[in-house]
Amino acid sequence: MKILIVNGGPRKGNTWLLTEKAKEMLKALDPAILFREVQLSQLGLPFCTGCSSCFRKGPGTCPHHEAIQPVMDLLEECDGVIFSVPCYQGHLPGILKNLTDHMAFLLHRPRYFTKKALVISTTGGIGARGATKALAAVLSGWGFNRCYQLPVAALSWNAYRPTEKDLGKTHAVTERFYRDLRSGKMHVPGFGVLIPFNLFQAMCAGNSGGEYPTEDNRFWPQYLGMSYAPGIPLTPARKLFGRLIFLLGKKLAKSMVVTYRK
Ligand SMILES: Cc1cc2nc3c(=O)[nH]c(=O)nc-3n(C[C@H](O)[C@H](O)[C@H](O)COP(=O)(O)O)c2cc1C
């Protein structure tokens, strides 16, 4: 089993300390786990310029492609990912947000359907849940099958010593993440995830070979007629919901023209 750990904070602080505890717990559960690590602060990733080239022409045309591609390769290779994200102003730290901005095209063309994540956040007092929830929403949009959340109030600026209660909670969530990964079980996705999957697919089906063909036009035909990615279970209600969103998308595609600078 391969687990990637992404330090989504600007330093190795309170959150990294708790993340290392989770890593030790995983090692105790399964010494054979292969860990890889990304320290975002060492990537030298400039801010996303908002050029939208990744959406239209593919991530290979991103001006920061050389910095971002190795991270995407590591994500591709792993079974699970741990994101370590301190809570700054009730939200994600800028350095992590910058990474997700560079990968926002995945909301249009999701992929990590078999992967699972654990998001760990510490906060001074309040807001860690907001940070983990925000990232979990992004990850499910990228296709992640399940996202476990571990928000913890550290009550500390730079000198966090996890309490027995914090360690117990960390152990419980980490073990659930590990057992789920090991099971290989794929979970039924939520209704919210089915909306972009079917909407974008339908809008491309209704617009293929249009005046402004984009990467989305090339991507979606592989899923034509599917309400979600193959191999991921769907209930009849979700299949029906996906179909209805698809029909709505086809209707919208007739009247909605998205303009692009060529
Ligand atoms: C820029 C910044 C913003 C912060 N915002 C909050 C906040 O909104 N709520 C809070 O309770 N603590 C806040 N804190 C405290 C941190 O969340 C807390 O110390 C956390 O454990 C820091 O994790 P780190 O050491 O991994 O960076 C903030 C700290 C910094 C540096």
The ligand as a MOL file (V3000), in Angstrom:
LIG
                    3D

  0  0  0     0  0            999 V3000
M  V30 BEGIN CTAB
M  V30 COUNTS 31 33 0 0 0
M  V30 BEGIN ATOM
M  V30 1 C -1.9900 32.9640 9.7520 0
M  V30 2 C -2.6450 32.2530 10.8910 0
M  V30 3 C -4.0140 32.2080 10.9720 0
M  V30 4 C -4.6390 31.5490 12.0340 0
M  V30 5 N -6.0030 31.5000 12.0830 0
M  V30 6 C -6.6110 30.8760 13.1100 0
M  V30 7 C -8.0380 30.8190 13.1920 0
M  V30 8 O -8.7630 31.2720 12.3090 0
M  V30 9 N -8.6120 30.2360 14.2570 0
M  V30 10 C -7.8540 29.7080 15.2680 0
M  V30 11 O -8.4320 29.2190 16.2250 0
M  V30 12 N -6.4950 29.6950 15.1990 0
M  V30 13 C -5.8600 30.2620 14.1510 0
M  V30 14 N -4.4860 30.2610 14.0550 0
M  V30 15 C -3.7260 29.4020 14.9950 0
M  V30 16 C -3.3680 28.0920 14.2720 0
M  V30 17 O -4.5160 27.5330 13.6490 0
M  V30 18 C -2.7970 27.0220 15.2140 0
M  V30 19 O -1.7400 27.5340 15.9440 0
M  V30 20 C -2.3890 25.8030 14.4050 0
M  V30 21 O -2.1340 24.7380 15.2760 0
M  V30 22 C -1.1750 26.1270 13.5570 0
M  V30 23 O -0.7300 24.9820 12.8710 0
M  V30 24 P 0.7760 24.8910 12.3280 0
M  V30 25 O 1.6880 25.0110 13.5500 0
M  V30 26 O 0.8430 23.5500 11.7010 0
M  V30 27 O 0.9740 26.0250 11.3670 0
M  V30 28 C -3.8560 30.9090 13.0280 0
M  V30 29 C -2.4590 30.9570 12.9180 0
M  V30 30 C -1.8550 31.6150 11.8770 0
M  V30 31 C -0.3440 31.6280 11.7770 0
M  V30 END ATOM
M  V30 BEGIN BOND
M  V30 1 1 1 2
M  V30 2 1 2 3
M  V30 3 2 2 30
M  V30 4 2 3 4
M  V30 5 1 4 5
M  V30 6 1 4 28
M  V30 7 2 5 6
M  V30 8 1 6 7
M  V30 9 1 6 13
M  V30 10 2 7 8
M  V30 11 1 7 9
M  V30 12 1 9 10
M  V30 13 2 10 11
M  V30 14 1 10 12
M  V30 15 2 12 13
M  V30 16 1 13 14
M  V30 17 1 14 15
M  V30 18 1 14 28
M  V30 19 1 15 16
M  V30 20 1 16 17
M  V30 21 1 16 18
M  V30 22 1 18 19
M  V30 23 1 18 20
M  V30 24 1 20 21
M  V30 25 1 20 22
M  V30 26 1 22 23
M  V30 27 1 23 24
M  V30 28 2 24 25
M  V30 29 1 24 26
M  V30 30 1 24 27
M  V30 31 2 28 29
M  V30 32 1 29 30
M  V30 33 1 30 31
M  V30 END BOND
M  V30 END CTAB
M  END
